Amino acid sequence: MTALRVEGTAAEPDMIAAEAAAAAFLKALGVPQDAEHLEATPRRMARAWAEMLTPRPFDLTTFPNEECYDELVLAREIPFRSVCEHHLLPFTGHACVGYLPGQRVLGLSKLARVVEHFACRPQTQERLTKQTADWLQEHLGARAVGVVIRAEHSCMTLRGAQATGSSTVTSTLLGHLRTDPRSRQEFLSLAGF
């Protein structure tokens, strides 16, 4: 077993400054904070945003591929949440992450941890998809990596177009999943697309 410790990339949040900024933001929007049920709202806002934007550390655990397994390993319906970098509104969805093993196989829960790691920051769905695939390719040494993400963006459903129920799908295919049409079709079929 080999493990690589993966830490968050953001600086430690300044919770005092975040709470003051939340209070100023609410005041600027005309939201009164003098009612008892609202007086702790700036603190709760600051804690909620800090939680959403701080990835949890994890160990990327891999094991020797002693069986020489050479078929797809795929985790579907990995739930995630992120924040649109353009409006700072949430987007949520599911990722499908798969790979063709090389010398090593990955602990399955780590596929979800890598998605979470990149989702915990202001993001675009396209970048989230590519960062997840590129990072796994680099750290796993897989023969191929595929990531498909389907998400609903509240910046599109709650405001602007107000396209409630719409979803966006992005994909990144690397290695054999990109170059071999049969492997690509197998991955997309198993992913549900």
C-alpha positions, 0 to 999 in steps of 0.5 A: 500500500502506498499513500500520498497525503493530500492537503487543502490548497487554500489559506486558513480562513480569517473567521473574524474578518469573514464574519465582519464582511458577512455583516457588512454584506447583509447591511449593504443589501438592506437585511436587518440584523437586529432581530434575535433570530438574525443576530448570529447570521453573519457568524453562521454565514462565515462558518458555512462559507469556510466549510464550503471552500475548505477541502478536507485532507485525505490520503491517496491510497493505492495498492499493487495491481497484483491481479493485473486487472486491465478493465475499467474501474468506475465510481458513478453518482459521486455527489458533490457541491461547489460554488460558481466562481462567477456569482458565488452561487452553489452548483451541485451534481454527480460525477462519474470517475473511472480509470484503466489501471496500470501498475497500481489500483486506487482505494475506491473512496479516493475517487470521491475524495479527489472530486471533493478536493477540487470542488471545494473552491470557487470553480467552473464545471469545466475546470472541475472536470479537467482538474479531477481527470488530470490529477488522477492521471498524474498521481495514479499512473493509469492507462486512462482516466475518464470523468463525466460531471452532470450538475445543476447551477443555481446561477442559472436556475435561481436568477438570470435565465431561471432555467429550473431543472436544467443540467450541464454535462462536461467530460474529460477523457484521457489516454485510451479512453480518448484515443480508442473509440471502443473504450470511450463508448464502454466508459460512457455507457457504464457512466450512463451516457 
